[in-house]
Amino acid sequence: MQSAVMKRGDNPPRFYKAVITATYKENFAYRNQMAVSIFVQPIYFLVHYFIWQAIFQTRDQVSGFTFDQMLLYFAVSSIVEFLNWDSSGHMLQRLIQTGQFITFQLRPVSHLYFSFCQKIGHRILAFLIEILPVMCFYILFGIRFVPAKPFWAVITLFLSFILSFLIRYTIGIFAFWFVKTDGVSRAVLLFTNICSGAFLPLNLFPAGFQKFLFYLPFQFVSYVPVRVFIGHYELAGMTMSIPRIVFLQAAMVGAMFLVNRALWYLGIKRFTGVGA
């Protein structure tokens, strides 16, 4: 990433574009690691396909989902997960742990935005190598990736992209206190996957647990984008219009950003550059 080092007087937009480009090129050299998903994700989808096929043999609907809608839910959910994946928290932890983070303290650039641009570059490559082939596989099962409300689908995917980054980056900030956050990261990410609807639609959980999930930020990472894509939102017995739930998603992104910056302000005071 040497080519993306910002010098005083550089234009920030040009610098961030350079970070995106450099990240794309760097990861393109290791594109075979991404290509593994082309084989893993179809197997994961087939498991869901046969499980739900057996379930729907005895009923027409499950929590308002038909068989085709359930397949669409898992297909779109997996695409959202592909788009949202990043290792910003792990990268930040490593920089803090080794003391190399001090180099970013000396640069006239925010590490938050630097990491976000890295995610963009990485996910652009992932779209070409992982997402498009997997979508083609889903199409073989009759799944059509046509959102009910295209405008709101684009907005909610963009907000989900930002929110997932903020959650992972915030986990990395805890390295200012714990130095190593691998255990915390794995626990939080597992909790996030469960509470975001990546494993199961949230309206399949018990009613009491659904009310708990409604007030957490995690539903806005996966469940909300998928429901917006389908064109109908429901959770904990509550239904909302698509514009309203997307507005709440935007508010949650703003709240998560404030939490992130508050923890950053407290954590940066503890950084001593040990190991640099």
C-alpha positions in Angstrom: 0.0 0.0 0.0 3.0 2.2 -0.4 1.5 3.9 -3.4 -1.4 5.2 -1.3 0.6 7.1 1.3 -0.8 10.6 1.5 1.5 13.6 1.5 0.6 17.0 2.8 -1.0 19.0 0.1 -2.5 16.0 -1.6 -6.2 16.1 -2.6 -8.1 13.8 -0.1 -10.6 12.5 -2.8 -7.7 11.6 -5.1 -6.0 9.9 -2.1 -9.0 7.8 -1.2 -9.4 6.8 -4.8 -5.8 5.7 -4.8 -6.4 3.6 -1.7 -9.4 1.9 -3.4 -7.4 1.2 -6.5 -4.3 0.0 -4.6 -6.5 -2.4 -2.5 -8.1 -3.8 -5.6 -4.8 -4.4 -7.3 -3.2 -5.9 -4.1 -6.0 -8.4 -3.6 -6.3 -9.2 -7.3 -2.9 -11.0 -6.9 -4.6 -13.3 -4.3 -7.9 -13.7 -6.1 -7.8 -17.5 -5.9 -8.6 -17.2 -2.1 -11.8 -15.4 -3.0 -12.7 -17.9 -5.6 -13.2 -20.6 -2.9 -16.6 -19.0 -2.2 -17.7 -20.1 -5.7 -17.7 -23.7 -4.4 -18.5 -23.2 -0.7 -21.6 -20.9 -1.0 -23.5 -23.2 -3.5 -23.1 -26.1 -1.0 -24.4 -23.9 1.8 -27.4 -22.9 -0.4 -28.1 -26.5 -1.4 -28.3 -27.5 2.3 -30.9 -24.8 2.9 -32.7 -25.8 -0.3 -33.3 -29.4 0.7 -34.1 -28.5 4.3 -36.8 -26.0 3.3 -38.0 -28.2 0.5 -38.8 -30.9 3.1 -40.5 -28.4 5.4 -42.7 -26.9 2.7 -43.9 -30.4 1.7 -46.3 -30.3 4.7 -47.3 -26.6 4.5 -47.7 -23.8 2.1 -46.2 -21.0 4.2 -43.8 -20.5 7.1 -44.1 -17.2 8.9 -45.6 -15.6 5.8 -42.9 -17.0 3.5 -43.6 -19.3 0.5 -40.9 -21.7 -0.6 -39.8 -19.4 -3.4 -39.7 -16.4 -1.1 -37.7 -18.4 1.4 -35.1 -19.3 -1.2 -35.0 -15.7 -2.4 -34.5 -14.6 1.2 -31.4 -16.8 1.7 -30.0 -16.0 -1.8 -30.3 -12.2 -1.2 -29.0 -12.6 2.3 -25.9 -14.3 1.1 -25.3 -11.6 -1.5 -25.6 -9.0 1.2 -23.1 -10.9 3.4 -20.7 -11.0 0.5 -21.0 -7.2 -0.1 -20.6 -6.4 3.6 -17.7 -8.6 4.5 -14.5 -6.8 5.6 -11.6 -7.3 8.0 -11.2 -3.7 9.2 -11.5 -4.6 12.8 -8.8 -7.3 12.6 -6.5 -5.0 10.6 -6.9 -2.2 13.2 -6.2 -4.7 16.0 -3.0 -5.8 14.4 -1.9 -2.2 13.9 -2.5 -1.4 17.6 -1.0 -4.7 18.8 2.3 -4.2 16.9 2.4 -0.4 17.4 2.4 0.3 13.7 -0.8 2.3 14.2 1.5 5.2 15.2 2.3 5.7 11.5 -1.3 6.6 10.9 -1.2 9.1 13.8 1.5 10.9 11.8 -0.5 11.0 8.6 -3.0 13.8 7.7 -5.7 11.2 7.0 -8.4 9.5 9.1 -7.8 5.8 9.5 -11.5 5.3 9.6 -11.9 6.6 6.0 -8.7 4.8 4.9 -10.1 1.5 6.1 -13.5 2.2 4.5 -11.8 2.8 1.2 -9.9 -0.4 1.6 -13.2 -2.2 2.0 -14.6 -0.6 -1.1 -11.6 -1.7 -3.2 -11.8 -5.2 -1.8 -15.6 -5.6 -2.3 -15.3 -4.3 -5.9 -13.0 -7.3 -6.6 -15.3 -9.6 -4.7 -18.3 -8.5 -6.8 -16.5 -9.7 -9.9 -14.9 -12.9 -8.5 -17.5 -14.1 -5.9 -20.8 -12.4 -6.2 -21.5 -12.6 -9.9 -20.7 -16.4 -10.3 -22.8 -17.2 -7.2 -25.7 -15.1 -8.5 -25.5 -17.1 -11.7 -25.8 -20.3 -9.7 -28.9 -19.0 -7.9 -30.5 -18.1 -11.2 -30.3 -21.8 -12.1 -32.8 -22.4 -9.3 -35.2 -19.8 -10.7 -34.3 -17.0 -8.4 -34.7 -13.6 -10.0 -32.8 -10.7 -8.4 -35.4 -8.1 -9.2 -36.1 -5.9 -6.2 -39.7 -4.9 -5.5 -38.6 -1.3 -5.0 -35.2 -0.7 -6.8 -34.6 2.8 -5.4 -35.0 1.8 -1.8 -33.1 -1.5 -2.4 -30.0 0.5 -3.5 -30.3 2.8 -0.5 -30.7 0.1 2.0 -27.7 -1.9 0.6 -25.5 1.2 0.8 -26.6 1.8 4.4 -26.0 -1.8 5.3 -22.6 -1.6 3.7 -21.7 1.3 6.0 -23.3 -0.1 9.1 -21.5 -3.5 8.8 -18.2 -1.6 8.4 -18.8 0.5 11.5 -19.7 -2.5 13.6 -16.6 -4.4 12.7 -14.4 -1.3 13.0 -15.8 -0.6 16.4 -14.9 -4.1 17.5 -11.3 -3.3 16.4 -11.3 -0.2 18.5 -11.5 -2.3 21.7 -7.9 -3.3 21.0 -7.0 0.0 22.6 -8.1 -1.7 25.9 -7.7 -5.4 25.2 -4.8 -5.4 22.7 -6.0 -8.7 21.2 -9.7 -8.7 20.3 -9.9 -12.0 18.4 -12.1 -13.7 21.0 -14.4 -10.7 21.3 -14.6 -10.3 17.6 -15.6 -13.9 17.0 -18.2 -13.8 19.7 -19.7 -10.5 18.5 -19.7 -11.5 14.8 -21.5 -14.8 15.7 -24.0 -12.8 17.7 -24.3 -10.4 14.8 -25.0 -13.2 12.3 -27.7 -14.6 14.4 -29.3 -11.3 15.2 -29.0 -9.9 11.7 -31.0 -12.6 10.0 -28.1 -14.1 8.2 -28.8 -17.6 9.5 -32.6 -17.4 9.7 -35.3 -14.8 9.0 -35.8 -12.9 12.3 -39.6 -13.3 12.2 -39.0 -17.1 12.7 -37.7 -16.5 16.2 -40.1 -16.4 19.3 -42.1 -13.2 19.6 -40.4 -12.0 22.8 -36.9 -12.4 21.2 -38.1 -10.5 18.1 -39.0 -7.5 20.2 -35.4 -7.6 21.6 -33.9 -7.9 18.1 -36.0 -4.9 16.9 -34.0 -2.5 19.1 -30.6 -3.8 18.1 -28.6 -2.4 15.2 -27.9 -5.9 13.7 -31.2 -6.4 11.9 -30.3 -3.4 9.7 -27.2 -5.3 8.4 -29.0 -8.2 6.7 -32.7 -8.7 7.6 -33.8 -5.2 6.7 -32.0 -5.0 3.3 -33.5 -8.4 2.3 -37.0 -7.4 3.4 -36.7 -4.2 1.5 -35.6 -6.2 -1.5 -38.6 -8.4 -1.2 -40.8 -5.3 -0.7 -42.4 -6.0 2.7 -41.1 -5.5 6.3 -42.4 -7.3 9.4 -40.8 -8.0 12.8 -42.2 -8.5 16.3 -45.7 -8.2 15.0 -45.0 -4.8 13.5 -45.2 -3.9 9.9 -43.6 -0.8 8.4 -43.5 0.9 5.1 -40.3 0.5 3.2 -39.3 4.3 3.3 -39.9 4.3 7.1 -37.7 1.3 7.9 -34.9 2.6 5.6 -35.1 5.9 7.5 -34.7 4.0 10.8 -31.7 2.2 9.2 -30.1 5.6 8.3 -30.7 6.8 11.8 -29.0 3.6 13.2 -26.0 4.3 10.9 -25.7 7.8 12.4 -26.0 6.5 15.9 -23.4 3.8 15.3 -21.0 6.4 13.8 -21.4 8.5 17.0 -20.7 5.5 19.2 -17.7 4.6 17.0 -16.2 8.1 17.3 -16.8 8.3 21.0 -15.0 5.0 21.6 -12.2 6.2 19.3 -11.8 9.4 21.3 -11.5 7.4 24.5 -9.3 4.7 23.1 -6.8 6.9 21.3 -5.8 8.4 24.6 -4.6 4.9 25.7 -2.4 4.3 22.7 1.3 4.3 23.6 2.8 2.8 20.4 4.3 -0.2 22.2 6.0 -2.5 19.7 6.6 0.1 17.1 
